[in-house]
Amino acid sequence: MKKILVIDDNEEILQLIKRILIKNDYIIDCKTSLNPNNLDILKGYSLILLDVMLGTNYDGFDICRKIRDEILTPIVFITAKTTEEDLLEGFSAGGDDYIKKPFTPNELLARVNAHIRREDRKDEQRDLIVYGDINIYKDEKVVYVREEKIELTNKEFAIIELLATNPSRVFTQEQIYDRIYDYDSDSLYRGISEFVYQIRNKFKKLDINPITTVRGIGYKWKIEA
């Protein structure tokens, strides 16, 4: 089930949106305000519905600008501000779409469904591998854990991709070496264990260990990382 975050300072609108979307099998979290400096609470959602005119220090445009570089989730503004200037400001702030107030239940649901389907198609096009909170984008050679990008070297990503693509298989150090190095490389097999060590350290801060050591053989992807 897809998880959606709704931010609006009007409690009646929050409850209306919640009722509409829960009926259609979405998981909904509601907030009347948001501190954009706390990005952790924005992670793990498939869509964010964000009111523009929040009665706080930050309006919806401010929030979107501050989080856009870190949060990849689509952001749809819910707003009564519908002049051309307002729309342009919202898109330039990093918004993906608008739902104009007042809206009908059918309109809200149609917009939400459209964005969820679009993101699903993007995931397919990116050749995405998902294990729990780990998202591996093979084409882009990047890994995210709960929206946080893990900084990896090319060789570290190559090892992750190899193991995650073949989760039921155990690879020896020699087999991993053969897959990630050119044949004329002067690197040694024992360098593979150092790469695995570095990968584990980078995931450790998020309480995840994605690679299992199979004693006497090699390494295997830990499906429930």
MARBA-3410 file (N, C-alpha, C, O; in Angstrom, 1 decimal):
225
0.8,-1.2,0.0,0.0,0.0,0.0,0.9,1.3,0.0,1.9,1.3,0.7 ~ 0.5,2.3,-0.8,1.2,3.5,-0.9,0.9,4.4,0.3,-0.2,4.5,0.8 ~ 2.0,5.1,0.7,1.9,6.0,1.9,1.9,7.4,1.4,2.8,7.8,0.6 ~ 1.0,8.3,1.9,0.9,9.7,1.4,0.9,10.6,2.7,0.2,10.3,3.7 ~ 1.6,11.7,2.6,1.7,12.7,3.6,0.9,13.9,3.2,1.1,14.4,2.1
-0.1,14.3,4.0,-0.9,15.5,3.8,-0.6,16.6,4.8,-0.7,16.3,6.0 ~ -0.3,17.8,4.3,0.1,18.9,5.2,-0.9,20.0,4.9,-0.8,20.6,3.8 ~ -1.7,20.4,5.9,-2.7,21.5,5.7,-3.1,22.0,7.1,-3.3,21.1,8.0 ~ -3.2,23.3,7.3,-3.5,23.8,8.6,-5.0,23.8,8.9,-5.4,24.2,10.0 ~ -5.8,23.4,7.9,-7.3,23.3,8.1,-7.6,21.8,8.4,-7.5,20.9,7.6
-8.0,21.6,9.6,-8.3,20.3,10.1,-9.4,19.6,9.3,-9.4,18.4,9.1 ~ -10.4,20.4,8.9,-11.6,19.8,8.1,-11.1,19.3,6.8,-11.5,18.2,6.4 ~ -10.2,20.1,6.1,-9.7,19.6,4.8,-8.8,18.4,5.0,-8.9,17.4,4.2 ~ -8.0,18.3,6.1,-7.2,17.2,6.3,-8.1,15.9,6.5,-7.8,14.9,5.9 ~ -9.1,16.0,7.3,-10.0,14.9,7.5,-10.7,14.5,6.2,-10.9,13.3,6.0
-11.1,15.4,5.4,-11.8,15.1,4.1,-10.8,14.4,3.2,-11.2,13.3,2.7 ~ -9.6,14.8,3.1,-8.6,14.2,2.2,-8.3,12.8,2.7,-8.2,11.8,2.0 ~ -8.2,12.7,4.0,-7.9,11.4,4.7,-9.0,10.4,4.4,-8.7,9.2,4.0 ~ -10.3,10.8,4.5,-11.4,9.9,4.3,-11.4,9.4,2.8,-11.6,8.2,2.5 ~ -11.2,10.3,1.9,-11.2,10.0,0.5,-10.1,9.0,0.1,-10.4,8.0,-0.6
-8.9,9.2,0.6,-7.8,8.4,0.2,-7.7,7.1,0.9,-7.3,6.0,0.4 ~ -8.2,7.0,2.2,-8.2,5.8,2.9,-9.2,4.8,2.3,-8.9,3.6,2.2 ~ -10.3,5.4,1.8,-11.3,4.5,1.1,-10.7,3.8,-0.1,-11.2,2.8,-0.5 ~ -9.7,4.4,-0.6,-9.0,3.9,-1.8,-7.7,3.2,-1.6,-6.8,3.2,-2.4 ~ -7.6,2.7,-0.3,-6.5,1.9,0.1,-5.1,2.6,0.1,-4.1,1.9,0.0
-5.1,3.9,0.4,-3.9,4.5,0.7,-3.7,4.6,2.2,-4.6,4.7,3.0 ~ -2.4,4.7,2.6,-2.1,4.9,4.0,-1.8,6.4,4.1,-1.0,7.0,3.4 ~ -2.5,7.1,5.1,-2.4,8.6,5.1,-1.9,9.0,6.5,-2.3,8.6,7.5 ~ -0.9,9.9,6.4,-0.4,10.7,7.6,-0.8,12.1,7.4,-0.6,12.7,6.3 ~ -1.3,12.8,8.5,-1.7,14.2,8.4,-0.9,15.0,9.3,-0.7,14.7,10.5
-0.6,16.3,8.9,0.1,17.2,9.7,-0.5,18.6,9.4,-0.8,18.9,8.3 ~ -0.6,19.4,10.5,-1.1,20.8,10.3,0.0,21.8,10.1,-0.2,23.0,9.7 ~ 1.2,21.4,10.4,2.4,22.3,10.2,3.6,21.4,10.0,3.6,20.2,10.1 ~ 4.7,22.0,9.6,5.9,21.3,9.3,7.1,22.2,9.5,7.1,23.3,9.0 ~ 8.2,21.6,10.1,9.5,22.3,10.1,10.3,21.7,9.0,10.7,20.5,9.1
10.6,22.4,8.0,11.4,21.9,6.9,12.8,21.5,7.2,13.5,20.9,6.4 ~ 13.3,21.9,8.4,14.6,21.5,8.8,14.7,20.1,9.3,15.8,19.5,9.5 ~ 13.5,19.5,9.5,13.5,18.1,10.0,13.0,17.2,8.8,11.8,16.9,8.7 ~ 14.0,16.8,8.1,13.7,16.0,6.8,13.3,14.6,7.1,12.6,13.9,6.3 ~ 13.7,14.0,8.3,13.4,12.6,8.5,11.9,12.3,8.5,11.5,11.2,8.1
11.0,13.2,8.9,9.6,13.0,9.0,9.0,13.0,7.6,7.8,12.6,7.4 ~ 9.8,13.4,6.6,9.3,13.4,5.2,9.7,12.2,4.4,9.3,12.1,3.2 ~ 10.4,11.3,5.0,10.9,10.2,4.2,10.0,9.0,4.3,9.2,8.8,5.2 ~ 10.0,8.2,3.2,9.2,7.0,3.2,7.8,7.1,2.6,7.0,6.2,2.6 ~ 7.5,8.3,2.0,6.2,8.5,1.4,6.3,8.4,-0.2,7.3,8.7,-0.8
5.2,8.0,-0.8,5.1,7.9,-2.2,4.6,9.3,-2.8,4.8,9.5,-4.0 ~ 4.0,10.1,-2.0,3.5,11.4,-2.5,3.3,12.3,-1.3,2.9,11.9,-0.2 ~ 3.5,13.6,-1.5,3.3,14.6,-0.5,2.2,15.6,-1.0,2.5,16.2,-2.1 ~ 1.1,15.8,-0.3,0.1,16.8,-0.6,0.3,18.0,0.3,0.2,17.8,1.5 ~ 0.6,19.2,-0.2,1.1,20.3,0.6,0.3,21.5,0.4,0.2,22.0,-0.8
-0.4,22.0,1.4,-1.1,23.3,1.3,-0.1,24.4,1.2,1.0,24.4,1.7 ~ -0.5,25.4,0.4,0.4,26.6,0.1,0.3,27.6,1.3,1.3,28.0,1.8 ~ -0.9,27.9,1.7,-1.1,29.0,2.7,-1.2,28.4,4.1,-2.3,28.4,4.7 ~ -0.1,28.0,4.6,0.0,27.4,6.0,0.1,28.6,6.9,0.8,29.6,6.7 ~ -0.6,28.5,8.0,-0.5,29.6,9.0,0.7,29.4,9.9,0.5,29.4,11.2
1.9,29.3,9.4,3.1,29.1,10.1,4.2,30.0,9.6,3.9,30.8,8.7 ~ 5.4,29.9,10.1,6.5,30.7,9.6,6.9,30.3,8.2,7.5,31.1,7.5 ~ 6.5,29.2,7.7,6.8,28.7,6.4,5.5,28.4,5.6,4.6,27.8,6.1 ~ 5.4,29.0,4.4,4.3,28.6,3.6,4.7,27.4,2.7,5.9,26.9,2.8 ~ 3.8,26.9,1.9,4.1,25.6,1.2,5.2,25.8,0.2,6.0,24.9,0.0
5.3,27.0,-0.4,6.4,27.2,-1.4,7.8,27.2,-0.6,8.7,26.7,-1.1 ~ 7.8,27.9,0.5,9.1,27.9,1.3,9.5,26.5,1.7,10.7,26.1,1.5 ~ 8.5,25.7,2.1,8.9,24.3,2.5,9.4,23.5,1.3,10.4,22.8,1.4 ~ 8.7,23.7,0.2,9.1,22.9,-1.0,10.5,23.3,-1.4,11.4,22.4,-1.8 ~ 10.8,24.6,-1.4,12.2,25.0,-1.8,13.3,24.4,-0.9,14.3,24.0,-1.3
13.0,24.4,0.4,14.0,23.9,1.4,14.2,22.4,1.3,15.3,22.0,1.6 ~ 13.2,21.7,0.9,13.4,20.2,1.0,13.6,19.6,-0.4,14.0,18.4,-0.5 ~ 13.5,20.3,-1.4,13.4,19.7,-2.8,14.7,19.0,-3.1,14.7,18.0,-3.8 ~ 15.9,19.6,-2.7,17.1,18.9,-3.1,17.4,17.6,-2.4,18.1,16.8,-2.9 ~ 16.7,17.4,-1.3,16.9,16.2,-0.5,15.8,15.2,-0.6,16.0,14.0,-0.4
14.6,15.7,-0.8,13.4,14.8,-0.9,13.0,14.6,-2.3,12.6,15.5,-3.0 ~ 13.0,13.3,-2.8,12.7,13.0,-4.2,11.2,12.8,-4.4,10.7,12.8,-5.6 ~ 10.4,12.7,-3.4,9.0,12.4,-3.5,8.3,13.5,-4.2,8.5,14.7,-4.0 ~ 7.3,13.1,-5.1,6.5,14.1,-5.8,5.7,15.0,-4.8,5.2,14.5,-3.8 ~ 5.7,16.3,-5.0,5.0,17.2,-4.2,3.9,17.9,-5.0,4.1,18.5,-6.0
2.6,17.7,-4.5,1.5,18.3,-5.1,0.9,19.4,-4.2,0.5,19.1,-3.1 ~ 0.8,20.6,-4.7,0.3,21.7,-3.9,-1.2,21.7,-3.9,-1.9,21.4,-4.9 ~ -1.8,21.9,-2.7,-3.3,22.1,-2.5,-3.5,23.6,-2.2,-3.0,24.0,-1.2 ~ -4.2,24.3,-3.1,-4.2,25.7,-2.9,-5.3,26.4,-3.6,-5.9,26.0,-4.6 ~ -5.7,27.6,-3.0,-6.7,28.5,-3.6,-6.0,29.6,-4.4,-6.6,30.4,-5.1
-4.6,29.6,-4.4,-3.8,30.6,-5.1,-3.6,30.1,-6.5,-2.7,29.2,-6.7 ~ -4.3,30.5,-7.5,-4.3,29.9,-8.8,-4.0,30.9,-9.9,-4.3,30.6,-11.1 ~ -3.4,32.0,-9.6,-3.0,32.9,-10.7,-1.8,32.3,-11.4,-1.2,31.4,-10.9 ~ -1.6,32.8,-12.6,-0.4,32.3,-13.4,0.9,32.5,-12.6,1.7,31.6,-12.6 ~ 1.0,33.6,-11.9,2.2,33.9,-11.1,2.3,32.9,-10.0,3.4,32.4,-9.7
1.2,32.5,-9.3,1.3,31.6,-8.3,1.7,30.2,-8.8,2.5,29.5,-8.2 ~ 1.1,29.8,-9.9,1.5,28.5,-10.5,2.9,28.4,-10.9,3.6,27.5,-10.6 ~ 3.5,29.5,-11.5,4.9,29.5,-11.9,5.8,29.5,-10.6,6.8,28.8,-10.7 ~ 5.4,30.2,-9.6,6.2,30.2,-8.4,6.2,28.8,-7.8,7.3,28.3,-7.3 ~ 5.1,28.1,-7.8,5.0,26.8,-7.2,5.9,25.8,-8.0,6.6,25.0,-7.4
5.9,25.9,-9.3,6.7,25.0,-10.1,8.2,25.3,-10.0,9.0,24.4,-9.9 ~ 8.5,26.6,-9.9,9.9,27.0,-9.7,10.4,26.6,-8.4,11.6,26.4,-8.2 ~ 9.5,26.5,-7.4,9.9,26.0,-6.0,10.2,24.5,-6.0,10.8,24.0,-5.0 ~ 9.8,23.8,-7.0,10.0,22.4,-7.1,8.8,21.5,-7.0,8.9,20.3,-6.9 ~ 7.6,22.1,-7.0,6.3,21.4,-7.0,6.1,20.6,-8.3,6.6,21.0,-9.4
5.4,19.5,-8.2,5.1,18.7,-9.4,3.7,19.0,-10.0,3.5,18.7,-11.2 ~ 2.8,19.5,-9.2,1.4,19.7,-9.7,0.6,20.5,-8.7,1.1,20.8,-7.6 ~ -0.6,20.8,-9.1,-1.5,21.6,-8.2,-2.9,20.9,-8.2,-3.3,20.2,-9.1 ~ -3.5,20.9,-7.0,-4.9,20.6,-6.9,-5.6,21.9,-6.3,-5.2,22.4,-5.2 ~ -6.5,22.4,-7.1,-7.1,23.7,-6.7,-8.2,23.6,-5.8,-9.1,22.7,-6.0
-8.3,24.4,-4.7,-9.4,24.5,-3.8,-10.5,25.4,-4.4,-10.2,26.4,-5.0 ~ -11.8,25.0,-4.3,-12.3,23.7,-3.7,-12.1,22.6,-4.8,-12.2,22.9,-6.0 ~ -12.0,21.4,-4.3,-11.8,20.3,-5.2,-12.9,19.2,-4.9,-13.4,19.2,-3.8 ~ -13.2,18.4,-5.8,-14.2,17.3,-5.6,-13.4,16.0,-5.2,-12.2,15.9,-5.5 ~ -14.0,15.1,-4.6,-13.3,13.8,-4.2,-12.8,13.1,-5.5,-11.7,12.6,-5.4
-13.6,13.1,-6.6,-13.1,12.5,-7.8,-11.9,13.1,-8.4,-11.0,12.5,-8.8 ~ -11.8,14.5,-8.3,-10.7,15.2,-8.8,-9.4,14.9,-8.0,-8.4,14.6,-8.5 ~ -9.6,14.9,-6.7,-8.4,14.6,-5.8,-7.9,13.2,-6.0,-6.7,13.0,-6.2 ~ -8.8,12.3,-6.1,-8.4,10.9,-6.3,-7.7,10.7,-7.6,-6.8,9.9,-7.7 ~ -8.3,11.3,-8.7,-7.7,11.2,-10.0,-6.3,11.7,-10.1,-5.4,11.1,-10.7
-6.1,12.9,-9.4,-4.7,13.4,-9.4,-3.7,12.6,-8.6,-2.6,12.3,-9.1 ~ -4.2,12.1,-7.5,-3.3,11.3,-6.7,-3.0,10.0,-7.4,-1.8,9.6,-7.5 ~ -4.0,9.3,-8.0,-3.7,8.1,-8.7,-2.8,8.3,-9.9,-1.9,7.4,-10.1 ~ -2.9,9.4,-10.6,-2.1,9.7,-11.7,-0.6,9.8,-11.3,0.3,9.3,-12.0 ~ -0.4,10.5,-10.2,1.0,10.7,-9.7,1.6,9.3,-9.2,2.8,9.1,-9.4
0.8,8.6,-8.5,1.3,7.3,-8.0,1.7,6.4,-9.2,2.7,5.7,-9.2 ~ 0.8,6.4,-10.3,1.1,5.5,-11.4,2.4,6.0,-12.1,3.2,5.2,-12.6 ~ 2.5,7.3,-12.2,3.7,7.9,-12.9,5.0,7.5,-12.2,6.0,7.2,-12.8 ~ 4.9,7.5,-10.8,6.1,7.1,-10.1,6.4,5.6,-10.2,7.6,5.2,-10.3 ~ 5.4,4.8,-10.3,5.6,3.4,-10.5,6.2,3.2,-11.9,7.1,2.3,-12.0
5.8,3.9,-12.9,6.4,3.8,-14.2,7.9,4.2,-14.2,8.7,3.6,-14.8 ~ 8.2,5.3,-13.5,9.5,5.8,-13.4,10.4,4.7,-12.7,11.6,4.5,-13.2 ~ 9.9,4.1,-11.7,10.6,3.0,-11.0,11.0,1.9,-12.0,12.1,1.4,-12.0 ~ 10.0,1.5,-12.8,10.3,0.5,-13.8,11.3,0.9,-14.8,12.2,0.1,-15.2 ~ 11.2,2.2,-15.3,12.2,2.6,-16.3,13.6,2.8,-15.7,14.5,2.6,-16.4
13.7,3.1,-14.4,15.0,3.2,-13.8,15.6,1.8,-13.5,16.8,1.8,-13.0 ~ 14.9,0.8,-13.8,15.4,-0.6,-13.4,15.7,-0.6,-11.9,16.8,-0.8,-11.5 ~ 14.7,-0.4,-11.1,14.8,-0.3,-9.7,14.8,-1.7,-9.0,14.0,-2.5,-9.4 ~ 15.6,-1.8,-8.0,15.6,-3.0,-7.2,15.3,-2.5,-5.8,15.9,-1.6,-5.3 ~ 14.3,-3.1,-5.1,13.8,-2.7,-3.8,13.9,-3.8,-2.8,13.4,-4.9,-3.1
14.6,-3.6,-1.7,14.7,-4.5,-0.6,14.4,-3.8,0.7,15.2,-3.1,1.2 ~ 13.1,-3.9,1.2,12.8,-3.1,2.4,12.9,-1.6,2.1,12.3,-1.1,1.2 ~ 13.8,-1.0,2.9,14.0,0.5,2.8,15.1,0.8,1.8,15.4,2.0,1.6 ~ 15.7,-0.2,1.2,16.8,0.0,0.2,16.3,0.1,-1.2,15.6,-0.8,-1.6 ~ 16.6,1.2,-1.9,16.2,1.4,-3.3,17.5,1.5,-4.1,18.3,2.4,-3.9
17.7,0.5,-5.0,18.9,0.5,-5.9,18.5,0.9,-7.3,17.8,0.1,-8.0 ~ 19.0,2.0,-7.8,18.7,2.4,-9.2,19.9,2.0,-10.1,20.9,2.7,-10.1 ~ 19.7,1.0,-10.8,20.8,0.4,-11.6,21.3,1.3,-12.7,22.5,1.5,-12.9 ~ 20.3,1.9,-13.4,20.7,2.8,-14.5,21.5,4.0,-14.0,22.4,4.5,-14.7 ~ 21.0,4.6,-12.9,21.6,5.8,-12.4,22.8,5.5,-11.5,23.6,6.4,-11.1
23.0,4.2,-11.1,24.1,3.8,-10.2,24.0,4.5,-8.9,25.1,5.0,-8.4 ~ 22.9,4.6,-8.3,22.7,5.2,-7.0,21.9,4.3,-6.1,21.1,3.5,-6.5 ~ 22.1,4.5,-4.7,21.3,3.7,-3.8,20.8,4.7,-2.7,21.5,5.6,-2.2 ~ 19.5,4.5,-2.4,18.9,5.3,-1.4,18.3,4.4,-0.3,17.8,3.3,-0.6 ~ 18.4,4.9,0.9,17.8,4.2,2.1,16.8,5.2,2.7,17.3,6.2,3.3
15.5,4.9,2.6,14.5,5.8,3.2,14.8,7.3,2.7,14.8,8.2,3.5 ~ 15.0,7.5,1.4,15.2,8.8,0.8,16.6,9.4,1.0,16.9,10.4,0.5 ~ 17.4,8.7,1.8,18.8,9.2,2.0,19.7,8.5,1.1,19.8,7.3,1.0 ~ 20.5,9.3,0.3,21.4,8.7,-0.7,22.6,8.2,0.1,23.2,8.9,0.9 ~ 23.1,7.0,-0.3,24.3,6.4,0.2,25.4,6.7,-0.7,25.4,6.3,-1.9
26.4,7.4,-0.3,27.6,7.8,-1.2,28.5,6.6,-1.4,29.1,6.1,-0.4 ~ 28.5,6.1,-2.6,29.3,4.9,-2.9,30.3,5.1,-4.0,30.1,6.0,-4.9 ~ 31.4,4.4,-4.0,32.3,4.4,-5.1,31.8,3.5,-6.2,30.8,2.8,-6.0 ~ 32.3,3.6,-7.4,31.9,2.8,-8.5,32.0,1.3,-8.2,31.1,0.5,-8.5 ~ 33.1,0.9,-7.5,33.3,-0.5,-7.2,32.3,-1.0,-6.1,31.8,-2.1,-6.2
32.1,-0.1,-5.1,31.1,-0.5,-4.1,29.7,-0.7,-4.7,29.0,-1.6,-4.3 ~ 29.3,0.2,-5.6,28.0,0.1,-6.2,28.0,-1.2,-7.0,27.0,-1.9,-7.0 ~ 29.1,-1.5,-7.8,29.1,-2.7,-8.6,28.9,-4.0,-7.7,28.2,-4.9,-8.2 ~ 29.5,-4.0,-6.5,29.3,-5.1,-5.7,27.9,-5.2,-5.2,27.3,-6.3,-5.2 ~ 27.3,-4.1,-4.8,25.9,-4.1,-4.3,25.0,-4.5,-5.5,24.1,-5.4,-5.2
25.2,-4.0,-6.7,24.3,-4.4,-7.8,24.4,-5.9,-8.1,23.4,-6.6,-8.3 ~ 25.6,-6.4,-8.1,25.8,-7.9,-8.3,25.1,-8.7,-7.3,24.4,-9.6,-7.7 ~ 25.3,-8.4,-6.0,24.7,-9.3,-5.0,23.2,-9.1,-4.9,22.5,-10.1,-4.8 ~ 22.7,-7.9,-5.1,21.3,-7.6,-5.0,20.5,-8.2,-6.2,19.3,-8.5,-6.1 ~ 21.2,-8.2,-7.3,20.5,-8.8,-8.5,20.4,-10.3,-8.5,19.6,-10.9,-9.1
21.3,-10.9,-7.6,21.3,-12.4,-7.5,21.2,-12.7,-6.0,22.1,-13.3,-5.5 ~ 20.1,-12.4,-5.4,20.0,-12.5,-3.9,20.1,-13.9,-3.3,20.4,-14.1,-2.2 ~ 19.8,-14.9,-4.1,19.9,-16.3,-3.6,21.3,-16.9,-3.8,21.5,-18.1,-3.4 ~ 22.2,-16.2,-4.4,23.5,-16.8,-4.7,24.6,-16.3,-3.8,24.6,-15.1,-3.5 ~ 25.5,-17.2,-3.5,26.7,-16.8,-2.7,27.9,-16.6,-3.7,28.1,-17.5,-4.6
28.6,-15.5,-3.6,29.7,-15.2,-4.5,31.0,-15.2,-3.7,31.1,-14.7,-2.6 ~ 32.0,-15.9,-4.3,33.3,-15.9,-3.7,34.0,-14.6,-4.0,33.5,-13.8,-4.9 ~ 35.1,-14.3,-3.3,35.8,-13.0,-3.6,36.3,-13.1,-5.0,36.3,-12.0,-5.7 ~ 36.8,-14.2,-5.5,37.3,-14.3,-6.8,36.2,-14.0,-7.9,36.4,-13.3,-8.9 ~ 35.0,-14.5,-7.6,33.9,-14.3,-8.5,33.5,-12.8,-8.6,33.2,-12.3,-9.6
33.5,-12.2,-7.4,33.1,-10.8,-7.4,34.2,-10.0,-8.1,34.0,-9.1,-8.9 ~ 35.5,-10.3,-7.8,36.6,-9.7,-8.5,36.5,-9.8,-10.0,36.7,-8.8,-10.7 ~ 36.2,-10.9,-10.5,36.0,-11.1,-11.9,34.9,-10.3,-12.5,35.0,-9.8,-13.7 ~ 33.9,-10.0,-11.8,32.7,-9.3,-12.3,33.0,-7.8,-12.3,32.5,-7.0,-13.2 ~ 33.8,-7.3,-11.3,33.9,-5.8,-11.2,35.2,-5.2,-11.7,35.3,-4.0,-11.8
36.1,-6.1,-12.0,37.4,-5.5,-12.5,37.6,-6.0,-13.9,37.1,-7.0,-14.4 ~ 38.4,-5.1,-14.6,38.9,-5.5,-16.0,39.9,-6.7,-15.8,40.5,-6.8,-14.7 ~ 40.1,-7.5,-16.8,40.9,-8.6,-16.7,42.4,-8.2,-16.5,43.2,-9.0,-15.9 ~ 42.8,-7.0,-16.9,44.2,-6.6,-16.8,44.4,-5.9,-15.5,45.5,-5.2,-15.3 ~ 43.5,-5.9,-14.6,43.6,-5.2,-13.3,44.7,-5.8,-12.4,44.9,-7.0,-12.4
45.5,-4.9,-11.7,46.5,-5.4,-10.8,46.0,-5.5,-9.4,46.8,-5.9,-8.5 ~ 44.7,-5.3,-9.2,44.1,-5.4,-7.8,44.1,-6.8,-7.3,44.1,-7.7,-8.1 ~ 44.1,-7.0,-6.0,44.1,-8.3,-5.4,42.8,-8.7,-4.9,41.9,-7.9,-4.6 ~ 42.5,-10.0,-4.9,41.3,-10.5,-4.4,40.9,-10.0,-3.0,39.7,-9.7,-2.8 ~ 41.9,-9.9,-2.2,41.6,-9.5,-0.8,41.0,-8.1,-0.7,40.5,-7.7,0.3
41.2,-7.3,-1.8,40.6,-5.9,-1.8,39.0,-6.0,-1.8,38.4,-5.0,-1.4 ~ 38.5,-7.1,-2.2,37.0,-7.2,-2.1,36.5,-7.2,-0.7,35.4,-6.5,-0.5 ~ 37.2,-7.8,0.2,36.7,-7.7,1.6,36.7,-6.3,2.2,35.9,-5.9,3.0 ~ 37.7,-5.5,1.7,37.8,-4.1,2.1,36.6,-3.3,1.6,36.0,-2.5,2.3 ~ 36.2,-3.6,0.3,35.0,-2.9,-0.3,33.8,-3.3,0.5,33.0,-2.4,0.8
33.6,-4.6,0.9,32.5,-5.0,1.6,32.4,-4.3,3.0,31.4,-3.9,3.5 ~ 33.6,-4.2,3.6,33.7,-3.5,4.9,33.2,-2.1,4.8,32.5,-1.6,5.7 ~ 33.7,-1.4,3.8,33.3,0.0,3.6,31.8,0.2,3.3,31.1,1.1,3.8 ~ 31.2,-0.8,2.5,29.8,-0.8,2.3,29.0,-0.9,3.6,28.1,-0.2,3.8 ~ 29.4,-1.9,4.4,28.7,-2.1,5.6,28.8,-0.9,6.5,27.8,-0.5,7.2
30.0,-0.2,6.6,30.1,1.0,7.4,29.1,2.1,6.9,28.6,2.8,7.8 ~ 29.0,2.2,5.6,28.1,3.3,5.1,26.6,3.0,5.4,25.8,4.0,5.6 ~ 26.2,1.8,5.5,24.9,1.4,5.8,24.6,1.4,7.3,23.5,1.4,7.8 ~ 25.7,1.2,8.1,25.6,1.0,9.5,24.9,2.1,10.2,24.2,1.9,11.2 ~ 25.2,3.4,9.8,24.6,4.5,10.5,23.0,4.5,10.3,22.4,5.2,11.1
22.5,3.7,9.4,21.1,3.6,9.2,20.6,2.3,9.8,19.4,1.8,9.5 ~ 21.4,1.6,10.6,21.1,0.3,11.2,20.7,-0.7,10.2,19.8,-1.5,10.4 ~ 21.4,-0.8,9.1,21.2,-1.8,8.0,22.5,-2.5,7.7,23.6,-1.8,7.6 ~ 22.5,-3.8,7.6,23.7,-4.5,7.1,23.2,-5.3,5.9,22.6,-6.4,6.0 ~ 23.5,-4.9,4.6,22.9,-5.5,3.5,23.6,-6.7,3.0,23.1,-7.4,2.1
24.8,-7.0,3.5,25.6,-8.2,3.0,25.9,-9.2,4.1,26.3,-8.8,5.2 ~ 25.6,-10.4,3.8,25.9,-11.5,4.7,27.2,-12.2,4.3,27.4,-12.5,3.1 ~ 28.0,-12.5,5.3,29.2,-13.3,5.1,28.9,-14.8,5.2,28.4,-15.2,6.3 ~ 29.1,-15.6,4.2,28.9,-17.0,4.3,30.3,-17.7,4.6,31.1,-17.7,3.7 ~ 30.5,-18.1,5.8,31.9,-18.5,6.2,32.4,-19.6,5.3,31.8,-20.6,4.9
33.7,-19.3,4.9,34.4,-20.3,4.1,34.1,-20.2,2.6,34.7,-20.9,1.8 ~ 33.1,-19.4,2.2,32.7,-19.3,0.8,32.8,-17.9,0.3,33.6,-17.6,-0.6 ~ 32.0,-16.9,0.8,32.0,-15.6,0.3,30.9,-14.7,0.8,30.7,-14.7,2.1 ~ 30.2,-14.0,-0.1,29.3,-13.0,0.3,27.9,-13.2,-0.4,27.9,-13.7,-1.5 ~ 26.9,-12.8,0.3,25.5,-13.0,-0.2,24.7,-11.8,0.2,24.9,-11.2,1.3
23.8,-11.4,-0.7,22.9,-10.3,-0.3,21.9,-10.7,0.8,21.3,-11.8,0.7 ~ 21.8,-9.9,1.8,20.8,-10.1,2.9,19.5,-9.6,2.5,19.3,-8.4,2.6 ~ 18.6,-10.4,2.1,17.3,-10.0,1.5,16.5,-9.1,2.5,16.0,-8.0,2.0 ~ 16.5,-9.4,3.7,15.8,-8.5,4.7,17.0,-7.8,5.4,17.4,-8.1,6.5 ~ 17.4,-6.7,4.7,18.6,-6.0,5.1,18.3,-5.2,6.4,19.2,-4.5,6.9
END
